[in-house]
Amino acid sequence: MRPRSVLAYMMLLSAAGFLCSQQVAEAGTQSMIARRGYHAIVIDGVLGPEEWSRAIPIHVKANPLGDPPGIVPSSVAQPDNQDDCSFTLRAMYDDDNLYVAVQVSDGTMINDGPMPWFDDDVEVFVDGDRKPGDAEHGVITGQSNLEGFQLITTVGNNHLTVPENLPASMWESAAGPSPRGYVVEVRISFDSINTHDTSPWTGGTPGFRRPEPGDQIGFNVTVGDDDSGGGSYDYPNSYIAWDGSRSNWYVFDETAWGTLYLAPSRGNAEKNVAPAARAPTAPGDAAATRPWSARVSPSPLRGLGTLGFTLAEAGPVSVGLYDASGRFVRTLGNDAWAGAGRQELKIDRRGLAPGIYLYRIDSATGSTSGRLVVVD
């Protein structure tokens, strides 16, 4: 079920590189938003409509083409239909915790072992530092690891942490029935997610930093479908992952996990519609260290274009694109290192429907945002 081949680490873009619009999605490119919740979430396996009202649902079903979202590893049979195995994914957060809810469609639910991942289960993957190799390193060495890990919950409420030495008190989950299958809710303490790279595999250093609003963390969710019992993944059993590679599926390949963005909250009045919806701060005010003079050319955009901006100092830069309602669309640049001064980021409008979009630039010294208009 878990072949151990490792995907080459993929960077989406350099600060001055090209955005290559793809007709076929690549592993590790899926993204979603976690909003701050306004109501306490009780981990009871019940999707309370008030608890999860601000979550943006992501629907995942098996993609017969083998591209994310909804990949089925090549070693596993495709599900019979969407009702046999598909899921809806939600994520939210508060000051101290990340919350994940997975609503699974499954007509035959089994919980008989011999291991949790052979049963009907939900598996949540978190990579705090978004560097490769953390989860695998923890499994191989047995060392404590808060950067990359896997949390498994079966339909029968059996739990497993991988690596197993991650403190169990730092997360909880509950499974409960739903009209067409079951629901798993998970709470993960921010104190068990380290966004600072400490791994010797990637040249990390000792330290710890909890996730904060505005951060992006590595993230993936998979659902195992056991229709025959026991430990085999032969037909009619199946397994669906939100992100990954069908042909090179490896459960601990963090480079093939997607991205979860912790959208900053600006209060009830603004409804936290988008991190990019904030108007750019004008040069000359008190926050003059932010990236300035951001501009898309040509505007409106019909084909290839350029997003130009100026950085006050060198450092990592991330650029995200959102639609007019605030929903994340794609990553334009992802933690690439850029020098101080004028920067240019190439944009390809292919794959973008005509309309108004919002971009947000996050740098080491601040953030700014603006509007991108796309026309035919």
TORTIBA-471195 format. One record per atom (N, C-alpha, C, O): x, y, z. Coordinates in steps of 0.05 Angstrom, whole numbers, padded with zeros to 5 digits, always signed. Example, Ala and Ser with C-alpha at 12.3 -4.5 7.8 and 13.67 -1.06 7.14 Angstrom:
2
+00264-00114+00156+00246-00090+00156+00264-00066+00156+00285-00066+00169+00257-00045+00142+00273-00021+00143+00258+00001+00157+00268+00023+00161
//
This chain:
376
+00016-00024+00000+00000+00000+00000+00017+00025+00000+00009+00046-00011+00041+00024+00012+00057+00048+00014+00084+00044+00001+00104+00039+00016+00087+00045-00025+00113+00042-00038+00131+00064-00030+00122+00087-00027+00156+00058-00026+00175+00079-00016+00192+00090-00038+00216+00085-00039+00180+00105-00056+00195+00120-00075+00192+00150-00068+00170+00158-00060+00213+00165-00071+00212+00193-00062+00211+00211-00086+00228+00209-00104+00192+00229-00087+00190+00249-00109+00211+00270-00106+00219+00277-00084+00221+00280-00129+00239+00302-00128+00225+00327-00117+00202+00332-00124+00240+00342-00101+00228+00366-00088+00222+00386-00110+00239+00393-00126+00198+00397-00109+00189+00415-00130+00184+00443-00119+00169+00446-00100+00197+00463-00130+00191+00491-00124+00173+00502-00147+00180+00499-00170+00152+00514-00140+00133+00524-00161+00145+00546-00177+00140+00548-00201+00161+00563-00164+00169+00587-00178+00193+00599-00163+00195+00597-00139+00211+00612-00178+00231+00629-00165+00220+00657-00166+00200+00663-00180+00232+00676-00151+00221+00702-00148+00219+00716-00175+00201+00732-00180+00237+00710-00193+00236+00722-00220+00231+00701-00241+00236+00706-00265+00221+00678-00233+00216+00656-00252+00189+00659-00265+00175+00679-00263+00183+00637-00279+00158+00637-00295+00137+00621-00280+00142+00600-00268+00112+00631-00282+00089+00615-00274+00079+00599-00298+00070+00610-00317+00082+00573-00296+00075+00556-00318+00047+00545-00313+00043+00527-00297+00027+00555-00328+00000+00546-00326-00001+00518-00337+00008+00513-00360-00014+00499-00322-00013+00472-00330-00041+00461-00336-00060+00468-00321-00044+00446-00356-00069+00432-00361-00071+00408-00343-00093+00399-00337-00049+00397-00334-00048+00374-00316-00036+00383-00290-00014+00394-00289-00051+00377-00268-00041+00385-00242-00018+00368-00233-00017+00344-00239+00002+00380-00220+00025+00365-00210+00021+00360-00180+00007+00375-00166+00034+00339-00170+00033+00333-00142+00045+00356-00126+00065+00368-00133+00032+00362-00104+00041+00383-00086+00032+00410-00093+00042+00430-00083+00011+00413-00111+00002+00440-00119-00025+00447-00109-00034+00470-00114-00039+00429-00095-00065+00436-00085-00063+00455-00061-00045+00452-00044-00082+00474-00059-00082+00493-00037-00110+00498-00027-00129+00496-00042-00112+00504-00001-00138+00511+00010-00134+00530+00033-00112+00534+00043-00156+00543+00041-00156+00564+00062-00169+00553+00087-00190+00540+00087-00156+00559+00110-00168+00555+00136-00174+00582+00148-00156+00599+00152-00200+00587+00153-00208+00613+00166-00209+00610+00196-00212+00588+00207-00207+00633+00210-00210+00633+00239-00240+00629+00245-00257+00642+00233-00246+00611+00264-00273+00606+00271-00284+00626+00292-00268+00637+00307-00310+00630+00291-00323+00648+00310-00336+00633+00333-00344+00645+00353-00339+00606+00330-00353+00590+00350-00335+00567+00358-00320+00556+00341-00336+00558+00383-00320+00536+00393-00328+00511+00378-00352+00505+00373-00308+00495+00371-00313+00469+00357-00309+00447+00377-00288+00444+00389-00330+00430+00380-00329+00407+00397-00321+00383+00380-00334+00377+00360-00301+00369+00388-00291+00345+00373-00308+00321+00382-00302+00307+00401-00330+00317+00366-00349+00296+00373-00358+00280+00349-00376+00263+00351-00346+00284+00326-00354+00270+00302-00380+00279+00290-00393+00264+00275-00389+00303+00297-00414+00315+00287-00407+00341+00274-00395+00359+00287-00415+00345+00249-00410+00370+00235-00431+00391+00243-00451+00394+00229-00427+00405+00266-00445+00425+00274-00446+00448+00254-00424+00459+00248-00469+00456+00243-00470+00476+00222-00459+00503+00232-00448+00518+00216-00463+00510+00258-00453+00535+00268-00423+00533+00272-00408+00552+00267-00413+00511+00282-00384+00507+00287-00368+00511+00261-00348+00524+00262-00378+00499+00240-00362+00498+00215-00373+00517+00194-00367+00514+00170-00389+00537+00202-00403+00555+00183-00383+00571+00166-00390+00579+00144-00360+00577+00176-00341+00594+00162-00320+00578+00146-00303+00590+00132-00321+00552+00148-00302+00535+00133-00310+00535+00103-00334+00535+00096-00290+00533+00086-00294+00531+00057-00291+00502+00050-00270+00491+00052-00313+00488+00042-00312+00460+00036-00297+00454+00010-00301+00468-00010-00281+00434+00011-00266+00424-00013-00276+00395-00018-00273+00378-00001-00288+00391-00042-00299+00365-00048-00278+00349-00064-00267+00359-00083-00273+00325-00055-00252+00308-00067-00264+00281-00075-00276+00267-00058-00261+00274-00100-00269+00247-00109-00247+00237-00127-00229+00252-00136-00248+00211-00133-00226+00199-00148-00225+00211-00176-00246+00213-00190-00201+00218-00185-00197+00229-00211-00186+00207-00229-00164+00198-00225-00202+00198-00248-00193+00175-00265-00167+00181-00281-00154+00163-00290-00161+00207-00284-00137+00214-00299-00112+00211-00282-00089+00212-00292-00116+00208-00255-00093+00204-00238-00079+00229-00229-00057+00227-00218-00091+00253-00233-00079+00278-00225-00094+00289-00201-00119+00285-00199-00081+00303-00183-00095+00315-00160-00113+00338-00170-00108+00350-00190-00135+00343-00155-00143+00330-00130-00157+00303-00135-00167+00298-00157-00156+00286-00114-00170+00261-00116-00154+00239-00130-00165+00225-00146-00128+00236-00123-00112+00215-00135-00116+00189-00120-00119+00188-00096-00115+00167-00136-00116+00140-00125-00089+00127-00132-00082+00125-00155-00073+00118-00112-00047+00106-00118-00050+00084-00139-00070+00069-00138-00031+00081-00156-00032+00061-00177-00034+00032-00167-00043+00015-00181-00026+00028-00142-00027+00001-00131-00054-00006-00119-00058-00028-00108-00073+00013-00120-00099+00010-00108-00121+00012-00129-00118+00027-00148-00143-00002-00125-00165-00001-00144-00180+00025-00141-00182+00036-00120-00191+00035-00164-00209+00058-00163-00235+00050-00149-00243+00028-00151-00247+00069-00134-00273+00063-00122-00294+00058-00143-00292+00067-00166-00315+00044-00136-00336+00037-00155-00350+00062-00165-00357+00064-00188-00355+00082-00147-00369+00107-00154-00364+00127-00132-00350+00121-00112-00375+00151-00134-00370+00172-00115-00382+00165-00088-00370+00172-00067-00404+00151-00087-00416+00143-00062-00400+00122-00048-00403+00119-00023-00384+00107-00063-00368+00086-00051-00345+00097-00035-00337+00087-00014-00333+00119-00046-00310+00131-00032-00305+00159-00044-00294+00161-00066-00312+00180-00029-00305+00207-00035-00307+00223-00009-00317+00212+00011-00298+00248-00009-00300+00262+00017-00300+00292+00012-00292+00302-00009-00310+00306+00033-00310+00335+00034-00292+00344+00057-00295+00335+00080-00274+00362+00051-00253+00370+00070-00258+00399+00079-00264+00416+00063-00256+00404+00105-00258+00430+00117-00236+00435+00136-00226+00416+00149-00227+00460+00139-00206+00467+00158-00212+00494+00170-00220+00513+00155-00207+00498+00196-00209+00524+00209-00188+00524+00232-00175+00505+00237-00186+00548+00245-00167+00549+00267-00177+00570+00287-00194+00586+00281-00165+00569+00311-00169+00590+00331-00141+00598+00342-00121+00592+00329-00140+00610+00365-00114+00620+00375-00094+00598+00380-00070+00602+00378-00104+00574+00386-00086+00553+00395-00087+00527+00380-00071+00509+00385-00106+00524+00361-00110+00498+00349-00118+00501+00319-00129+00520+00310-00111+00480+00305-00120+00475+00277-00142+00454+00279-00139+00434+00292-00164+00459+00265-00186+00440+00264-00191+00430+00236-00190+00445+00217-00195+00404+00233-00199+00392+00207-00224+00374+00209-00226+00358+00228-00242+00376+00190-00266+00359+00188-00266+00345+00161-00263+00358+00141-00270+00319+00161-00272+00304+00136-00298+00288+00136-00302+00271+00153-00315+00295+00117-00341+00281+00114-00338+00261+00092-00335+00269+00068-00341+00236+00098-00335+00214+00079-00360+00201+00069-00378+00195+00085-00363+00198+00043-00384+00181+00031-00373+00153+00028-00353+00148+00015-00387+00134+00041-00378+00106+00041-00402+00089+00047-00415+00091+00068-00408+00071+00028-00432+00053+00032-00427+00029+00049-00446+00017+00059-00401+00021+00053-00395-00002+00069-00372+00005+00088-00350+00010+00080-00379+00006+00114-00359+00015+00134-00349-00009+00150-00365-00024+00162-00323-00012+00151-00310-00035+00164-00288-00025+00183-00273-00007+00176-00286-00037+00206-00265-00030+00225-00256-00056+00239-00264-00061+00262-00238-00072+00226-00230-00098+00237-00200-00102+00236-00192-00125+00242-00184-00082+00229-00155-00085+00230-00144-00100+00206-00158-00103+00186-00119-00110+00208-00103-00112+00232-00089-00085+00239-00080-00082+00262-00087-00066+00221-00076-00040+00227-00096-00019+00219-00113-00023+00202-00095+00005+00232-00116+00025+00227-00118+00033+00198-00140+00038+00188-00095+00034+00183-00097+00043+00155-00109+00022+00137-00113+00028+00113-00114-00002+00146-00128-00022+00130-00159-00020+00134-00173-00034+00120-00168-00003+00152-00197+00000+00157-00207+00025+00142-00191+00039+00129-00233+00030+00144-00243+00055+00135-00232+00076+00153-00237+00076+00177-00216+00095+00142-00202+00114+00159-00198+00140+00145-00201+00143+00121-00192+00160+00161-00183+00187+00152-00155+00192+00163-00149+00187+00186-00137+00201+00145-00110+00206+00152-00103+00236+00146-00106+00245+00123-00095+00250+00166-00088+00279+00163-00058+00282+00166-00046+00271+00184-00046+00297+00147-00017+00301+00146-00011+00330+00149-00024+00347+00137+00008+00337+00166+00016+00365+00171+00046+00367+00169+00061+00351+00180+00055+00387+00154+00084+00393+00151+00088+00422+00159+00085+00440+00142+00095+00427+00183+00097+00455+00193+00117+00472+00178+00111+00495+00172+00141+00461+00173+00162+00478+00161+00163+00476+00130+00178+00490+00117+00146+00458+00118+00145+00455+00089+00172+00449+00077+00179+00458+00056+00187+00433+00092+00212+00422+00082+00210+00392+00080+00195+00380+00096+00223+00379+00061+00220+00350+00057+00234+00333+00078+00254+00342+00089+00224+00309+00082+00239+00289+00097+00233+00287+00127+00244+00269+00140+00217+00306+00138+00214+00306+00167+00199+00281+00177+00208+00268+00196+00176+00275+00164+00160+00252+00173+00176+00226+00170+00176+00209+00189+00189+00223+00147+00204+00198+00143+00228+00196+00163+00233+00175+00173+00241+00219+00168+00263+00219+00187+00254+00210+00215+00267+00195+00228+00231+00220+00223+00220+00212+00249+00213+00183+00251+00218+00171+00272+00202+00172+00229+00195+00143+00229+00220+00126+00230+00221+00106+00245+00241+00134+00215+00265+00117+00213+00281+00119+00239+00291+00098+00248+00284+00143+00250+00302+00146+00273+00288+00144+00299+00301+00139+00320+00261+00147+00300+00247+00147+00325+00250+00173+00341+00242+00174+00364+00261+00193+00329+00265+00219+00342+00239+00235+00343+00223+00233+00324+00235+00251+00363+00212+00268+00365+00211+00287+00341+00231+00298+00333+00187+00290+00330+00184+00306+00306+00158+00321+00307+00137+00309+00308+00159+00348+00305+00136+00364+00305+00133+00379+00278+00116+00397+00276+00148+00371+00258+00147+00386+00233+00130+00371+00212+00114+00383+00198+00135+00345+00209+00119+00329+00190+00109+00304+00204+00124+00289+00215+00082+00300+00203+00071+00277+00216+00044+00270+00204+00032+00285+00188+00034+00246+00212+00009+00234+00202-00008+00226+00225+00002+00214+00244-00034+00233+00224-00053+00227+00245-00075+00210+00233-00088+00219+00214-00080+00186+00243-00099+00168+00232-00122+00164+00251-00118+00159+00275-00147+00165+00241-00171+00159+00257-00189+00141+00240-00196+00148+00217-00197+00118+00251-00214+00100+00237-00243+00106+00242-00250+00121+00261-00261+00094+00226-00289+00097+00230-00297+00086+00258-00318+00095+00269-00282+00068+00269-00287+00057+00296-00273+00072+00318-00272+00062+00340-00261+00096+00312-00248+00113+00331-00222+00101+00342-00215+00106+00365-00208+00085+00326-00181+00077+00333-00162+00099+00323-00166+00111+00302-00142+00105+00339-00124+00128+00333-00095+00118+00331-00087+00100+00344-00080+00132+00313-00052+00126+00310-00037+00151+00302-00046+00166+00285-00014+00156+00315+00003+00178+00308+00028+00167+00296+00041+00149+00306+00036+00179+00273+00061+00171+00259+00078+00196+00254+00068+00214+00240+00102+00199+00264+00116+00180+00282+00102+00177+00309+00090+00197+00319+00103+00154+00321+00087+00148+00345+00096+00164+00369+00081+00165+00389+00119+00176+00369+00129+00190+00393+00119+00219+00393+00126+00234+00411+00102+00227+00374+00090+00254+00376+00071+00253+00399+00054+00235+00400+00073+00272+00418+00056+00271+00442+00026+00268+00435+00015+00286+00422+00014+00247+00444-00015+00242+00438-00033+00263+00449-00055+00268+00439-00024+00277+00471-00041+00297+00483-00044+00322+00466-00060+00339+00472-00028+00324+00445-00028+00348+00429-00049+00347+00406-00052+00366+00391-00064+00325+00404-00085+00324+00384-00107+00305+00394-00102+00287+00410-00131+00309+00384-00153+00291+00390-00171+00289+00365-00170+00307+00348-00186+00268+00364-00204+00264+00341-00228+00248+00350-00228+00235+00371-00249+00249+00334-00273+00233+00339-00286+00227+00312-00288+00245+00295-00296+00203+00309-00311+00194+00286-00340+00191+00293-00346+00181+00315-00358+00198+00275-00386+00195+00280-00401+00189+00254-00391+00196+00232-00425+00177+00255-00440+00171+00231-00451+00195+00217-00457+00215+00230-00455+00193+00191-00469+00214+00175-00488+00199+00156-00485+00175+00153-00506+00213+00144-00527+00199+00127-00515+00181+00106-00527+00160+00100-00492+00188+00093-00481+00171+00072-00454+00159+00079-00440+00149+00061-00446+00160+00104-00420+00150+00111-00413+00157+00140-00427+00150+00158-00391+00172+00143-00383+00180+00169-00367+00207+00168-00359+00216+00147-00363+00218+00192-00349+00244+00195-00326+00239+00215-00330+00226+00235-00303+00251+00209-00281+00251+00228-00274+00281+00233-00269+00296+00214-00273+00289+00258-00264+00315+00266-00237+00312+00281-00234+00294+00297-00219+00330+00275-00192+00329+00287-00185+00357+00298-00189+00377+00284-00174+00357+00322-00162+00382+00333-00132+00377+00337-00124+00358+00350-00116+00395+00326-00087+00393+00328-00076+00418+00341-00080+00440+00331-00063+00416+00364-00053+00439+00378-00030+00452+00362-00014+00438+00350-00030+00478+00361-00009+00492+00348+00018+00487+00361+00039+00490+00349+00017+00479+00387+00042+00472+00401+00054+00446+00391+00077+00439+00398+00040+00431+00374+00051+00407+00362+00058+00410+00333+00062+00391+00318+00058+00435+00323+00065+00441+00295+00088+00461+00296+00084+00484+00304+00110+00453+00286+00134+00471+00286+00139+00481+00258+00145+00465+00239+00137+00507+00254+00142+00519+00227+00171+00525+00223+00179+00534+00202+00188+00521+00244+00217+00525+00242+00230+00499+00234+00225+00478+00245+00247+00500+00214+00261+00476+00204+00283+00468+00224+00302+00483+00228+00280+00445+00235+00301+00434+00254+00314+00409+00243+00333+00399+00255+00306+00400+00220+00315+00374+00210+00344+00375+00200+00351+00393+00185+00361+00356+00209+00389+00355+00198+00389+00348+00168+00409+00353+00155+00367+00336+00158+00366+00329+00130+00365+00354+00112+00373+00352+00089+00355+00376+00122+00352+00400+00106+00369+00424+00117+00365+00447+00109+00388+00417+00135+00405+00438+00145+00391+00456+00166+00399+00479+00169+00371+00445+00179+00356+00461+00199+00372+00466+00224+00394+00455+00228+00361+00484+00241+00374+00491+00266+00353+00488+00289+00329+00488+00284+00362+00484+00314+00344+00481+00336+00326+00506+00338+00334+00529+00333+00301+00501+00346+00282+00524+00349+00254+00514+00346+00248+00492+00337+00235+00532+00354+00207+00525+00352+00191+00551+00347+00196+00571+00360+00173+00549+00328+00155+00571+00322+00127+00560+00315+00124+00544+00297+00107+00568+00331+00080+00559+00325+00069+00572+00300+00078+00594+00292+00050+00559+00286+00037+00572+00264+00022+00598+00272+00012+00599+00294+00022+00617+00254+00009+00643+00260-00009+00650+00236-00004+00640+00214-00029+00667+00240-00045+00676+00217-00027+00687+00195-00009+00703+00200-00033+00680+00171-00017+00688+00148+00003+00667+00139+00015+00669+00118+00008+00646+00156+00026+00625+00149+00014+00605+00129-00011+00603+00128+00031+00592+00115+00024+00569+00099+00038+00544+00109+00063+00545+00114+00024+00523+00114+00036+00498+00123+00030+00476+00103+00010+00477+00089+00048+00456+00102+00043+00433+00086+00019+00417+00097+00016+00415+00122+00003+00405+00079-00022+00394+00088-00032+00373+00068-00029+00377+00044-00043+00351+00078-00055+00332+00060-00076+00316+00076-00074+00314+00101-00095+00305+00062-00115+00288+00075-00120+00264+00056-00123+00268+00032-00121+00240+00067-00128+00216+00051-00150+00201+00065-00154+00204+00090-00165+00186+00050-00186+00169+00060-00182+00141+00051-00180+00136+00026-00182+00122+00069-00179+00093+00062-00207+00080+00062-00223+00085+00081-00213+00065+00042-00239+00052+00039-00235+00021+00040-00225+00009+00021-00244+00009+00062-00242-00020+00066-00270-00032+00061-00289-00027+00076-00273-00046+00039-00299-00058+00033-00299-00089+00036-00320-00101+00032-00276-00101+00043-00275-00130+00044-00265-00140+00071-00267-00164+00076-00254-00122+00088-00244-00131+00114-00216-00141+00112-00205-00147+00090-00203-00144+00136-00175-00154+00136-00156-00133+00128-00161-00109+00130-00132-00142+00118-00110-00124+00113-00104-00119+00084-00083-00107+00078-00120-00128+00065-00113-00125+00037-00125-00100+00025-00147-00092+00032-00110-00087+00007-00121-00065-00009-00128-00073-00037-00131-00056-00054-00132-00099-00041-00141-00108-00067-00170-00100-00071-00184-00094-00052-00179-00101-00096-00207-00094-00102-00226-00111-00084-00220-00134-00080-00247-00099-00073-00259-00074-00079-00250-00051-00061-00263-00030-00060-00229-00054-00047-00219-00032-00029-00207-00010-00046-00199-00014-00069-00205+00015-00034-00193+00037-00048-00181+00057-00028-00182+00052-00004-00169+00078-00039-00154+00097-00023-00152+00123-00039-00141+00122-00061-00161+00145-00029-00161+00170-00043-00146+00191-00028-00149+00194-00004-00128+00206-00042-00112+00228-00029-00120+00254-00043-00123+00255-00067-00122+00275-00027-00127+00302-00037-00105+00311-00056-00110+00322-00078-00080+00306-00048-00057+00313-00065-00037+00289-00065-00038+00272-00048-00020+00289-00085+00001+00269-00088+00004+00260-00116-00007+00272-00134+00020+00239-00120+00025+00228-00147+00015+00199-00148+00022+00183-00132-00002+00194-00168-00013+00167-00171+00009+00147-00176+00009+00125-00164+00028+00153-00194+00048+00134-00202+00070+00131-00182+00083+00110-00181+00075+00152-00166+00098+00151-00147+00088+00156-00118+00101+00169-00102+00064+00145-00112+00053+00150-00086+00070+00140-00063+00079+00117-00063+00076+00158-00045+00090+00151-00020+00079+00168+00002+00079+00192+00001+00069+00154+00022+00053+00168+00043+00068+00190+00057+00056+00209+00066+00095+00188+00059+00111+00208+00074+00126+00227+00055+00146+00239+00064+00118+00229+00030+00131+00248+00012+00118+00275+00016+00098+00282+00003+00131+00291+00033+00119+00317+00040+00120+00337+00016+00104+00356+00016+00137+00332-00004+00137+00349-00027+00112+00346-00043+00105+00363-00060+00097+00324-00040+00073+00319-00055+00048+00325-00038+00026+00319-00047+00051+00337-00014+00029+00346+00001+00021+00374-00008+00038+00388-00018-00004+00381-00004-00013+00408-00012-00006+00429+00008+00011+00425+00025-00020+00452+00007-00014+00475+00024-00040+00484+00037-00061+00486+00024-00038+00490+00063-00061+00502+00078-00053+00530+00087-00033+00533+00101-00069+00550+00079-00064+00578+00086-00081+00586+00109-00106+00584+00108-00069+00596+00130-00083+00606+00154-00091+00635+00149-00075+00653+00154-00115+00639+00139-00123+00666+00131-00126+00684+00155-00141+00677+00174-00113+00707+00156-00116+00726+00179-00144+00736+00181-00158+00740+00161-00153+00739+00205-00180+00749+00211-00179+00779+00216-00161+00789+00229-00199+00793+00205-00202+00822+00209-00229+00829+00221-00239+00851+00217-00240+00810+00236-00265+00816+00250-00290+00808+00235-00288+00801+00211-00312+00808+00248-00337+00799+00237-00347+00816+00214-00358+00806+00194-00341+00842+00215-00352+00860+00195-00341+00854+00167-00356+00855+00147-00316+00847+00165-00304+00841+00139-00307+00812+00131-00301+00805+00108-00316+00795+00149-00321+00767+00143-00296+00752+00133-00298+00730+00122-00273+00765+00136-00248+00751+00129-00248+00740+00101-00240+00717+00096-00258+00756+00082-00263+00745+00055-00238+00738+00041-00237+00718+00025-00216+00752+00045-00191+00745+00031-00168+00760+00043-00170+00783+00049-00145+00746+00046-00121+00761+00055-00112+00782+00035-00098+00801+00042-00120+00779+00009-00112+00798-00011-00131+00821-00014-00126+00840-00029-00153+00821+00000-00174+00841-00004-00166+00868+00009-00178+00889+00002-00146+00868+00027-00137+00892+00039-00124+00910+00019-00107+00901+00003-00131+00936+00019-00120+00955-00001-00090+00959+00005-00082+00959+00029-00074+00961-00015-00045+00965-00011-00040+00991+00005-00053+01011+00000-00022+00990+00024-00015+01015+00038+00002+01032+00021+00021+01023+00008-00003+01058+00021+00011+01076+00003+00040+01080+00013+00044+01081+00037+00059+01084-00005+00086+01090+00003+00086+01116+00019+00071+01134+00014+00104+01116+00039+00107+01141+00054+00094+01140+00081+00098+01158+00098+00077+01119+00087+00065+01118+00114+00084+01103+00132+00107+01098+00126+00074+01097+00157+00091+01086+00177+00101+01058+00171+00121+01049+00182+00088+01045+00152+00096+01017+00145+00113+01017+00119+00108+01000+00102+00131+01035+00117+00146+01038+00091+00165+01016+00085+00180+01017+00065+00167+00995+00103+00184+00973+00097+00170+00951+00080+00183+00932+00073+00144+00955+00075+00130+00935+00060+00138+00936+00030+00149+00956+00021+00132+00914+00015+00138+00915-00014+00120+00935-00028+00095+00933-00026+00131+00954-00043+00116+00975-00054+00115+00974-00085+00129+00957-00097+00099+00991-00096+00098+00995-00125+00090+00970-00140+00099+00965-00162+00073+00953-00127+00064+00929-00140+00045+00936-00163+00027+00952-00160+00051+00925-00187+00034+00931-00210+00035+00909-00230+00056+00897-00235+00012+00903-00242+00010+00883-00263+00010+00897-00290-00004+00916-00294+00027+00886-00308+00028+00898-00334+00030+00876-00355+00046+00857-00352+00014+00877-00377-00007+00897-00382-00032+00892-00365-00036+00871-00354-00048+00912-00363-00073+00910-00349-00095+00923-00365-00093+00947-00372-00116+00909-00372-00122+00881-00364-00104+00861-00377-00091+00866-00397-00103+00837-00366-00085+00816-00375-00100+00797-00394-00122+00787-00388-00088+00793-00418-00100+00775-00438-00084+00750-00442-00094+00729-00450-00058+00752-00438-00041+00729-00442-00019+00728-00421-00024+00723-00398+00006+00733-00430+00028+00734-00411+00031+00763-00400+00026+00782-00414+00037+00764-00374+00041+00790-00362+00062+00790-00341+00075+00769-00336+00066+00812-00327+00087+00814-00307+00076+00828-00282+00062+00848-00284+00081+00817-00259+00075+00830-00234+00102+00841-00223+00120+00826-00216+00104+00867-00223+00128+00880-00213+00124+00891-00185+00103+00902-00179+00145+00890-00168+00143+00901-00141+00172+00905-00131+00191+00894-00142+00174+00921-00110+00200+00929-00099+00202+00918-00070+00183+00921-00055+00225+00906-00064+00230+00896-00037+00250+00914-00022+00270+00923-00034+00243+00920+00003+00261+00937+00019+00287+00922+00026+00308+00934+00029+00285+00895+00029+00309+00879+00036+00305+00851+00025+00283+00843+00019+00327+00836+00023+00326+00809+00013+00312+00791+00032+00312+00795+00056+00300+00770+00021+00286+00750+00038+00267+00733+00021+00264+00737-00003+00253+00715+00035+00233+00698+00021+00208+00714+00013+00200+00732+00028+00197+00707-00009+00173+00721-00020+00152+00700-00028+00159+00680-00041+00127+00704-00019+00105+00688-00028+00084+00705-00041+00078+00727-00031+00072+00696-00063+00051+00711-00077+00028+00692-00082+00031+00671-00095+00005+00699-00072-00020+00683-00075-00040+00698-00091-00041+00723-00091-00057+00683-00106-00078+00695-00123-00105+00685-00113-00108+00661-00107-00125+00703-00110-00151+00697-00100-00172+00708-00119-00167+00728-00133-00196+00695-00119-00217+00707-00135-00231+00729-00120-00224+00735-00097-00251+00742-00132-00263+00766-00121-00278+00760-00095-00282+00778-00079-00286+00735-00090-00299+00728-00065-00280+00720-00043-00288+00715-00020-00254+00720-00050-00233+00713-00030-00224+00685-00029-00209+00677-00012-00233+00669-00048-00225+00641-00048-00198+00638-00062-00193+00650-00083-00180+00622-00049-00153+00618-00060-00155+00605-00088-00170+00586-00091-00140+00615-00107-00140+00604-00134-00114+00589-00140-00115+00566-00148-00091+00602-00136-00066+00589-00141-00043+00604-00128-00046+00627-00120-00021+00591-00125+00004+00604-00115+00020+00614-00139+00025+00598-00158+00027+00639-00139+00044+00650-00160+00073+00648-00154+00089+00643-00172+00080+00651-00129+00108+00648-00120+00108+00638-00092+00093+00649-00075+00124+00619-00085+00122+00605-00060+00148+00604-00045+00165+00587-00050+00152+00624-00026+00176+00624-00009+00202+00624-00025+00222+00613-00015+00203+00635-00048+00228+00638-00063+00244+00661-00052+00233+00681-00042+00270+00658-00054+00288+00679-00043+00292+00701-00064+00298+00695-00087+00289+00725-00056+00293+00748-00074+00310+00769-00061+00309+00773-00037+00325+00783-00077+00342+00804-00067+00327+00830-00063+00304+00833-00072+00339+00850-00050+00327+00876-00047+00325+00890-00074+00342+00886-00092+00305+00907-00076+00302+00922-00101+00279+00912-00118+00261+00898-00108+00279+00920-00143+00257+00914-00161+00256+00885-00169+00277+00873-00176+00232+00873-00168+00229+00845-00175+00207+00843-00196+00189+00860-00197+00208+00823-00213+00188+00818-00233+00180+00788-00233+00197+00771-00233+00154+00784-00232+00143+00756-00232+00126+00753-00257+00107+00768-00261+00133+00733-00273+00117+00728-00297+00091+00714-00291+00090+00696-00274+00070+00722-00304+00043+00711-00300+00032+00702-00327+00034+00716-00347+00020+00678-00326+00007+00667-00350-00023+00664-00343-00030+00650-00324-00040+00677-00358-00069+00677-00351-00083+00652-00359-00106+00648-00351-00070+00634-00373-00083+00609-00381-00093+00594-00356-00079+00591-00336-00118+00584-00358-00130+00571-00336-00146+00590-00318-00160+00580-00300-00144+00616-00323-00159+00635-00307-00183+00645-00323-00180+00655-00346-00207+00643-00312-00231+00653-00326-00230+00684-00325-00218+00696-00307-00242+00697-00345-00244+00727-00344-00257+00736-00318-00276+00724-00309-00246+00758-00307-00257+00769-00282-00236+00784-00267-00214+00789-00277-00243+00791-00243-00226+00807-00225-00214+00788-00204-00229+00773-00191-00188+00789-00201-00174+00773-00181-00158+00792-00162-00154+00815-00169-00151+00781-00139-00134+00796-00120-00109+00781-00115-00109+00756-00112-00086+00795-00115-00061+00782-00108-00051+00793-00082-00056+00816-00075-00036+00777-00068-00023+00785-00042+00006+00778-00043+00013+00755-00049+00023+00797-00037+00052+00793-00036+00061+00793-00006+00057+00813+00007+00072+00772+00003+00083+00770+00031+00113+00768+00029+00124+00750+00016+00127+00786+00043+00156+00786+00044+00165+00786+00073+00149+00787+00091+00191+00786+00077+00202+00785+00104+00196+00811+00119+00196+00811+00143+00191+00833+00105+00186+00859+00119+00157+00868+00118+00151+00889+00129+00139+00853+00106+00112+00861+00105+00096+00849+00082+00106+00832+00067+00072+00860+00077+00055+00850+00056+00042+00873+00042+00039+00895+00052+00034+00867+00017+00017+00886+00002+00000+00870-00017+00004+00846-00020-00020+00883-00029-00038+00869-00046-00049+00887-00068-00045+00911-00066-00062+00876-00087-00073+00892-00109-00092+00875-00126-00098+00853-00120-00100+00887-00148-00121+00875-00165-00109+00866-00192-00092+00880-00204-00118+00843-00202-00111+00833-00228-00137+00828-00243-00154+00813-00235-00139+00841-00266-00162+00839-00284-00155+00822-00308-00135+00827-00322-00170+00800-00312-00165+00782-00334-00188+00784-00354-00212+00783-00347-00182+00787-00380-00202+00788-00401-00194+00769-00423-00171+00760-00425-00213+00762-00440-00208+00745-00463-00194+00760-00485-00187+00749-00506
//
